[in-house]
């Protein structure tokens, strides 16, 4: 664990910022008195908050403000990096960070749901370098290590702002390939509940399926079909969490048959949709806040 000592972090009086890579298992409902960023290195799990459920997978960056209750359900352990910090870290800079697109609610503590971004391959490489450098700085403690660590943490926040707010800005992008990605995401969001293939998506854009897949993966870090699959499962998980009947869930989520949906669900989550629905109900029950 990397420990950056600026002022007291209430979770650990010795640290203001913790940067730690660890294996995450199922964890009950809890909240913190500090900001928490979660970066998923590998694997997948379900992340719950009062606003809904997300399917976290490798390359995801999740940001939460103090007091936000959340919990994890992991059938298999996943590898994540936690970045935990107090707002006092950025005394004198807080105004500049809040001025970044999408960051005001996070730093004002008015965020209604966690900020979830999926990093591109290039952003993942930068994130990995940042994590490794933070670790080295805190271990070696050479001259200026605290200042450099603070700058690195600010860089993560800038990345979060850019990914969540400007990656798909039509006005700022003159790259036609990025425009294909934008249109693909929009098409999936509008039509995930109906049958579609990468060929269908590419045909609408007038490009080849292989070309679309390459460009989409470069921007998003995953293929269009994996994004579609993720979106469908996210919708299914949300409906199951609300205790909706499975006969409604599979059609509303875009799966072609209840048998196919149940088989794919069990393959991915190692349990049936009915079992998940029962566990989601139990997980949502109030538990002591840590």
C-alpha positions as CSV (number, residue, x, y, z in Angstrom):
1,X,0.0,0.0,0.0
2,X,1.2,3.5,-0.9
3,X,0.7,6.1,1.8
4,X,1.0,9.8,1.1
5,X,1.2,11.7,4.4
6,X,-0.2,15.2,4.1
7,X,-2.9,15.5,6.7
8,X,-5.0,12.9,8.6
9,X,-7.2,10.6,6.5
10,X,-9.9,9.6,8.9
11,X,-9.8,6.0,7.8
12,X,-6.1,5.9,8.7
13,X,-4.7,8.7,10.8
14,X,-1.2,8.1,9.3
15,X,-2.3,8.9,5.7
16,X,-4.1,11.6,3.8
17,X,-4.1,9.5,0.6
18,X,-4.0,5.7,0.2
19,X,-3.1,4.1,-3.2
20,X,-3.5,0.4,-2.9
21,X,-3.7,-2.5,-5.3
22,X,-5.7,-5.4,-3.9
23,X,-8.0,-8.3,-4.6
24,X,-11.6,-7.3,-4.0
25,X,-14.2,-9.7,-2.8
26,X,-17.8,-9.3,-1.8
27,X,-18.2,-6.4,0.6
28,X,-21.4,-5.3,2.5
29,X,-23.0,-1.9,2.3
30,X,-20.6,0.9,3.7
31,X,-19.6,4.5,3.2
32,X,-16.5,6.6,3.7
33,X,-15.6,10.1,5.0
34,X,-13.2,10.5,2.1
35,X,-13.3,10.4,-1.7
36,X,-12.8,7.0,-3.3
37,X,-11.7,6.2,-6.9
38,X,-11.8,2.6,-7.9
39,X,-9.8,1.4,-11.0
40,X,-10.5,-2.2,-12.2
41,X,-7.3,-3.9,-13.3
42,X,-8.8,-7.3,-14.2
43,X,-11.9,-9.4,-13.6
44,X,-15.5,-8.2,-13.1
45,X,-18.0,-7.7,-10.3
46,X,-21.3,-6.0,-9.5
47,X,-21.1,-2.6,-7.8
48,X,-24.3,-1.4,-6.0
49,X,-25.3,2.0,-4.8
50,X,-28.6,3.5,-3.9
51,X,-28.9,4.9,-7.5
52,X,-28.5,1.5,-9.2
53,X,-26.1,-1.3,-10.1
54,X,-23.1,-1.3,-12.4
55,X,-21.2,-4.2,-14.0
56,X,-17.6,-3.3,-13.4
57,X,-14.9,-4.8,-15.6
58,X,-11.3,-4.3,-16.5
59,X,-10.6,-0.7,-17.6
60,X,-13.4,0.9,-15.5
61,X,-12.7,3.9,-13.4
62,X,-15.3,4.6,-10.7
63,X,-15.4,7.8,-8.6
64,X,-17.4,8.4,-5.4
65,X,-17.7,11.3,-3.0
66,X,-17.8,11.1,0.9
67,X,-20.9,9.6,2.4
68,X,-22.0,7.7,-0.7
69,X,-23.2,4.2,0.4
70,X,-22.1,1.3,-1.8
71,X,-21.3,-2.3,-1.8
72,X,-19.7,-5.1,-4.0
73,X,-20.9,-8.5,-5.0
74,X,-18.1,-10.6,-6.5
75,X,-18.5,-14.3,-7.5
76,X,-14.8,-14.3,-8.3
77,X,-12.2,-12.0,-6.8
78,X,-11.1,-9.1,-9.0
79,X,-8.0,-6.9,-8.9
80,X,-8.7,-3.3,-8.3
81,X,-6.7,-0.2,-7.3
82,X,-8.2,2.1,-4.6
83,X,-7.3,5.8,-4.5
84,X,-8.6,7.3,-1.3
85,X,-8.1,10.9,-0.4
86,X,-9.5,13.8,1.6
87,X,-10.4,17.2,0.0
88,X,-7.7,18.9,2.1
89,X,-5.1,17.4,-0.3
90,X,-6.1,20.1,-2.8
91,X,-6.3,23.1,-0.6
92,X,-5.8,26.1,-2.9
93,X,-6.6,24.0,-6.0
94,X,-10.1,22.8,-5.2
95,X,-11.7,25.7,-7.2
96,X,-9.8,24.7,-10.3
97,X,-10.7,21.0,-10.0
98,X,-14.4,21.9,-9.5
99,X,-14.2,23.9,-12.7
100,X,-13.4,20.9,-14.7
101,X,-16.3,19.5,-16.7
102,X,-18.4,17.2,-14.6
103,X,-16.4,17.6,-11.4
104,X,-18.4,20.2,-9.5
105,X,-20.9,17.7,-8.1
106,X,-18.2,15.3,-7.1
107,X,-16.3,17.8,-5.1
108,X,-19.4,19.6,-3.7
109,X,-20.6,16.2,-2.4
110,X,-23.9,16.5,-4.4
111,X,-23.2,13.6,-6.8
112,X,-26.3,11.5,-7.1
113,X,-24.6,8.3,-8.4
114,X,-21.0,7.2,-8.9
115,X,-19.2,8.4,-11.9
116,X,-18.3,5.5,-14.1
117,X,-16.0,5.7,-17.1
118,X,-14.5,3.0,-19.3
119,X,-10.9,3.9,-20.2
120,X,-9.5,3.5,-23.6
121,X,-6.3,1.4,-24.1
122,X,-4.2,4.5,-24.1
123,X,-5.8,5.8,-21.0
124,X,-5.3,2.5,-19.2
125,X,-1.6,2.7,-20.0
126,X,-1.5,6.2,-18.5
127,X,-3.4,5.1,-15.5
128,X,-1.1,2.1,-14.9
129,X,2.0,4.4,-15.2
130,X,0.4,6.9,-12.7
131,X,-0.3,4.1,-10.2
132,X,3.2,2.7,-10.5
133,X,4.7,6.2,-10.1
134,X,2.6,7.0,-7.0
135,X,3.9,3.8,-5.5
136,X,7.5,4.6,-6.2
137,X,7.2,8.2,-4.9
138,X,5.7,7.1,-1.6
139,X,8.3,4.4,-1.1
140,X,11.5,6.3,-2.1
141,X,10.4,9.7,-0.6
142,X,12.9,11.7,-2.6
143,X,12.9,15.5,-2.6
144,X,9.5,16.8,-3.8
145,X,7.7,13.4,-3.6
146,X,4.7,14.8,-1.9
147,X,4.2,17.6,-4.5
148,X,4.7,15.1,-7.4
149,X,2.2,12.7,-5.8
150,X,-0.3,15.5,-5.5
151,X,0.2,16.4,-9.2
152,X,-0.3,12.8,-10.2
153,X,-3.5,12.6,-8.3
154,X,-4.8,15.8,-9.9
155,X,-3.9,14.2,-13.3
156,X,-6.2,11.2,-12.5
157,X,-9.0,13.7,-11.8
158,X,-8.3,15.5,-15.1
159,X,-8.5,12.1,-16.9
160,X,-11.8,11.3,-15.2
161,X,-13.2,14.6,-16.4
162,X,-12.0,14.2,-19.9
163,X,-13.3,10.6,-20.3
164,X,-16.7,11.3,-18.8
165,X,-17.3,14.6,-20.6
166,X,-15.2,15.2,-23.7
167,X,-14.3,11.8,-25.2
168,X,-17.6,11.8,-27.2
169,X,-18.0,15.5,-27.7
170,X,-19.0,16.1,-31.3
171,X,-18.1,19.7,-31.2
172,X,-14.5,19.1,-30.1
173,X,-13.8,16.1,-32.3
174,X,-12.9,16.4,-36.0
175,X,-11.9,12.7,-36.1
176,X,-14.4,10.9,-38.3
177,X,-13.5,7.6,-36.7
178,X,-14.4,8.9,-33.3
179,X,-17.7,10.0,-34.7
180,X,-18.3,6.4,-35.7
181,X,-17.8,5.4,-32.1
182,X,-20.2,8.1,-30.9
183,X,-22.9,6.9,-33.3
184,X,-22.3,3.3,-32.3
185,X,-22.7,4.1,-28.6
186,X,-25.9,6.1,-29.3
187,X,-27.3,3.3,-31.4
188,X,-26.6,0.7,-28.7
189,X,-28.2,2.9,-26.1
190,X,-31.3,3.4,-28.2
191,X,-31.7,-0.2,-29.5
192,X,-29.9,-2.6,-27.1
193,X,-33.3,-4.3,-26.4
194,X,-33.7,-5.4,-30.0
195,X,-31.6,-7.9,-32.0
196,X,-28.5,-6.3,-33.5
197,X,-25.0,-7.3,-34.7
198,X,-21.8,-5.5,-35.4
199,X,-22.7,-5.9,-39.1
200,X,-26.0,-4.1,-38.5
201,X,-24.2,-1.3,-36.7
202,X,-21.5,-1.0,-39.4
203,X,-24.1,-1.0,-42.2
204,X,-25.8,2.0,-40.6
205,X,-22.5,3.8,-40.7
206,X,-21.5,2.7,-44.2
207,X,-18.2,1.0,-43.0
208,X,-17.0,-2.6,-42.7
209,X,-17.6,-4.5,-39.4
210,X,-13.9,-5.1,-39.0
211,X,-13.2,-1.4,-39.4
212,X,-15.8,-0.4,-36.9
213,X,-14.6,-2.9,-34.4
214,X,-11.0,-1.6,-34.7
215,X,-12.0,2.0,-34.3
216,X,-14.4,1.3,-31.4
217,X,-11.9,-0.8,-29.5
218,X,-9.3,2.0,-29.9
219,X,-11.6,4.5,-28.3
220,X,-13.4,2.3,-25.7
221,X,-11.0,-0.5,-25.0
222,X,-13.6,-3.1,-25.8
223,X,-15.4,-4.2,-29.0
224,X,-18.9,-3.0,-29.9
225,X,-20.4,-6.5,-29.3
226,X,-18.8,-6.6,-25.8
227,X,-20.2,-3.1,-25.1
228,X,-23.6,-4.3,-26.3
229,X,-23.4,-7.3,-24.1
230,X,-22.3,-5.2,-21.1
231,X,-25.2,-2.8,-21.6
232,X,-27.7,-5.7,-21.8
233,X,-26.4,-7.3,-18.7
234,X,-26.4,-4.0,-16.8
235,X,-30.1,-3.5,-17.7
236,X,-30.9,-7.1,-16.7
237,X,-29.1,-6.7,-13.3
238,X,-31.0,-3.4,-12.7
239,X,-34.3,-5.1,-13.3
240,X,-33.4,-8.2,-11.3
241,X,-32.4,-5.9,-8.4
242,X,-35.8,-4.4,-8.6
243,X,-37.3,-7.9,-8.3
244,X,-38.9,-7.9,-11.7
245,X,-40.0,-11.3,-13.2
246,X,-37.4,-13.0,-15.3
247,X,-39.8,-13.4,-18.1
248,X,-39.8,-9.6,-18.3
249,X,-36.1,-9.1,-17.6
250,X,-34.7,-11.1,-20.6
251,X,-36.9,-9.4,-23.2
252,X,-36.4,-5.9,-21.8
253,X,-32.6,-6.5,-21.8
254,X,-32.4,-7.6,-25.4
255,X,-31.8,-11.4,-25.0
256,X,-33.4,-13.6,-27.6
257,X,-34.8,-16.3,-25.3
258,X,-35.2,-17.0,-21.6
259,X,-33.0,-20.1,-21.9
260,X,-30.2,-18.3,-23.7
261,X,-30.4,-15.5,-21.1
262,X,-30.3,-17.9,-18.2
263,X,-27.4,-19.9,-19.6
264,X,-25.3,-16.8,-20.4
265,X,-26.1,-15.2,-17.0
266,X,-25.0,-18.4,-15.2
267,X,-21.9,-18.6,-17.3
268,X,-20.9,-15.0,-16.4
269,X,-22.0,-14.8,-12.8
270,X,-21.9,-18.5,-11.7
271,X,-25.5,-18.4,-10.5
272,X,-29.0,-18.3,-12.0
273,X,-30.9,-15.0,-12.5
274,X,-33.3,-16.2,-9.7
275,X,-30.4,-16.7,-7.3
276,X,-29.0,-13.3,-8.1
277,X,-32.3,-11.7,-7.5
278,X,-32.5,-13.3,-4.0
279,X,-28.9,-12.2,-3.2
280,X,-29.5,-8.7,-4.5
281,X,-32.5,-8.4,-2.2
282,X,-30.4,-9.5,0.7
283,X,-27.4,-7.3,-0.3
284,X,-29.7,-4.2,-0.3
285,X,-30.8,-4.8,3.3
286,X,-29.4,-2.2,5.7
287,X,-26.1,-3.1,7.3
288,X,-23.8,-1.2,9.7
289,X,-21.9,1.6,8.1
290,X,-18.1,1.1,8.4
